[in-house]
Amino acid sequence: MQNLVAVLAVAAAFAQAQAQTGAPAKVFMANPDGKGDPDAVTCRPPQKLENSRLLGPEVCKPNAEWAQYAKDGMTVSPDGRYDVPVKATTSCRAVGGGAGGATSGGALSGTMKCD
């Protein structure tokens, strides 16, 4: 019985030591923004590589770094190697004008509509 108690005590001490030195659980976000604990690590899931059917690696960084990326309007490329500007999510197009034609100047409308 004493051996069992000793084994359980050693196992509990080992589990506590492992919990203190173990890596924190990964938190995944499609577009990490750095909100929350600056020291906590957030991972972006793999993204499709350009001109490929393959996915790049997951990208894990402390929230403080993700916050700096957001502040600078940057993100990490799908392959995880480069800092790239965040692509605009809005699209704009010219609206208005006349029927067009070479002399009416309808195609040169200065009005833009953005979605």
N, C-alpha and C positions, 0 to 999 in steps of 0.2 A: 504494500500500500504506500509505504514511504517512497519507493522508487517511482510509482505513478505520480505522486505529488511533485517529486523532483523533476520528472520529465515534463509535466504540465507547466511548471514554473519556468523551466528553460525555454519551452516552446512559446510561452507568453512573452518572455523577455526578447526572444528572437523576433517575434511578430512586431513588437513595439519598436525595436531598433530598425526593422525593415520599413515600417511605416514612416519613420522619421527621415530616412534617407532615400526612400523610394520616390520616383518621379510622380508628379501630380497627374491625375487623369486628364486626358486630352479633351478639350472642348472644341467642337467644330462649328464654324460659321461659313456660309457661302461667301460673304463679303465682310471680313473682320473690320471693325471700326475702332477698336481700341478701348471701348467703354468697359468699365469695371476695374478690377484690381490691376494696377499697372504691371505688377510682377507676374500675374497669372499668364499662362501660355494658351493662346488660341490658335487653332489650325484651320487652314483653308483646305477643303477637300481637293483632290486632284482635278485638274481642268483639262479639257481637250486641247491637245497641241495643234498649232496651226499647220494646215496641209498634212494632217495625219489622222489616223483612226485611234491613235494611242492617247493615253492620258499622261500628264506630267506627274510629278511627285506632289504629295501633300506638303504644304508650306506652313511651318509652325514658328511663331514668333511671340515674344512677350507683348501684352496689350500696349505697353508704352511705345513699342516700335510701330504697331498697327495704327496707333493714334497719330504718330508723326507722319506716317504714310497718308492718312486721311487728311491731315492738315495741309500737306504739300500737294494734294491732288494726285497722289501716286499709288501704285499697287505693285505687286510682284508678277512678273510674266508667268504664263502657264507652265513653263519649264523650270521655274523657280530660280533662274539665274540672274535676271535683270530687273531693275526698277523701271517701270513704265508708267506713263500717264494713264489715269482712269479714263476710259472711253465715255464720251457724252451719251447720256441715255435719251436725250431729246433729238428730234430731227426737225429741220426747218426747211421750208420751201417758199418760193415766191408766190404771192397771190394777187388777185386783182388784175388791172390792166384791161386793155381793149381786146379786139379780135385778133390782134397781132398783125403781122405783115411788115414789110421792109420800111414803110414810111410812118406807121402809127407809133412805133416805139413801145407797144404794149408789152413786149417781152422784157423791157427794162424797168418794170415796176419796182419801186423802192420798198414795197410792203412785204414783210416776211411773216409767216405764221409758223410758230414752233409748237410741237406737241410735247 
